[in-house]
Amino acid sequence: MSKLNNFNSDRRDRRAPKGNDKVSPEEYLRDLDRKKPPLPEVILPNNADASDVDRALKRFKSAVQKCGITAEVRKRRFYAKPSEKRQEKQRKKAKAIAKAQKKEARKNERM
């Protein structure tokens, strides 16, 4: 029951889907938990020396990068207005289209 009481306070940035789809808070939280990637974990033995710690830290950093946590932190460092988000989305879409066209042109050139 504690999850229901904290539904709004814990998940403010994640809103329930809009429209006619009525989803209960329990189902919504359950779906959110399923979509989350597992957090990276590094275990060190008690008698670890400095090189073991360095290697473990390197493994942890790469695992964090693979999960996309660093990109998410960088993205959320500053507030982005909705108009800026739209412009960024349009830029990415245009870049992807240009890349696809360039790839297609290279493919046709080789034939």
ABEGO torsion letter per residue (X at the ends): XAAAAAAAAAAAABBBBBEABBBBAAAAAAAAAAABBBBBBBBBBAABBAAAAAAAAAAAAAAAAAAGAAAAAAAAABBBBAAAAAAAAAAAAAAAAAAAAAAAAAAAAAX
